[in-house]
Amino acid sequence: MRGSLVPASLRYADQVARSGSIQKAAKELNVAASAIDRQILLLEADLGVELFERMPRGMRLTAAGDALVALARRWKSDERKAASDIRQLQGIHQGHVRLVAMDSHANGFLPLFIEKLAVEHPRISLEVEIASPDDALSALVAGDADIIAAFNLSPRRDVHVLWSSDLPFGCVVAPGHELAKGKTTSLQEAVHHPIALQSKALFIRRYLDARYGWLFTDPQKAVVTNSLQLVKQLARSGRYIAFTSELDAAPEIMDGSLLFLPVRDKGAEPQTVGLAIDARKPLSRIGRIVADMLKNEIELCLARVRLL
């Protein structure tokens, strides 16, 4: 659509909320800052409330502003869906899908999925954002994502899980590591080796802290980072082990630089990987095409890893 059915004042308020200031929003929208300021002042006057707190270094939403921006984002999302539905009624597989995925997916199944989608459905445009599981859920609920691919999705009234698959709990080690002599390992065996740990932003670290905090009583044996890529590099060095999933380390498992060892301890719960949408609105036909292709690519990736 060339224009937008969402009023300019709401679109401007949304961008100011995202950018944190009128000047930054003006640059993003290529609109005069005075025009944005005027629209927001008129909106505040019409509603009889302040939408933003004017701070020395920017603008911050009030509670009323937060409610209005949430409405604006829902309208924008509904507008995109309506435009996509109209094109589909014309028999055109054309549309735009916003996907949020995890860091480990970026050098795993995502590139192949994107390539296949471009070949099979060249009229579907894709926007991919990399985020933590918590941020992915927030984006979905806020209307900033159509589909998320995330680990350990919990049941929620406003989130519908389209598909999920269990991922055995385990660790990865280099082929020359002492633990690589076995096909499985135990936490008691693992604790004797230096561990490359992911930060508490990720579920697996929170799970380990809650259930197996004794693993980390010796801080000199652990390195903590928010980068999964660094965790895998440390494991490839042969000195460290890393608790992660087959999917996280799929490229390294397939090229032989890492081995996956399931943890055999009783009670070691599997992780899950899943695809989810906003339960409050139906998935478009274009979204279904993307979700089905994404599910198939994840399943293929896991099958290739497990054949090794």
Salt bridges, closest charged atoms under 4 A:
ASP14 OD1 - ARG18 NE 3.09
ASP14 OD1 - ARG73 NE 2.69
ASP14 OD2 - LYS76 NZ 2.81
GLU44 OE2 - ARG54 NH1 2.87
GLU53 OE1 - ARG60 NH2 3.12
ASP85 OD2 - LYS81 NZ 2.70
GLU127 OE1 - HIS96 NE2 3.09
ASP134 OD2 - ARG206 NH1 3.44
ASP144 OD1 - ARG18 NH2 2.94
ASP146 OD1 - ARG98 NH2 3.01
ASP158 OD1 - ARG156 NE 3.06
GLU189 OE2 - ARG264 NH2 2.82
ASP209 OD2 - LYS200 NZ 3.76
ASP209 OD1 - ARG205 NE 3.09
GLU246 OE1 - ARG306 NH2 2.92
GLU252 OE1 - LYS232 NZ 3.15
GLU269 OE2 - ARG211 NH1 3.13
ASP278 OD2 - ARG280 NH2 2.85
GLU297 OE1 - LYS116 NZ 2.77
GLU297 OE2 - ARG304 NH2 3.67
GLU299 OE1 - LYS295 NZ 3.43
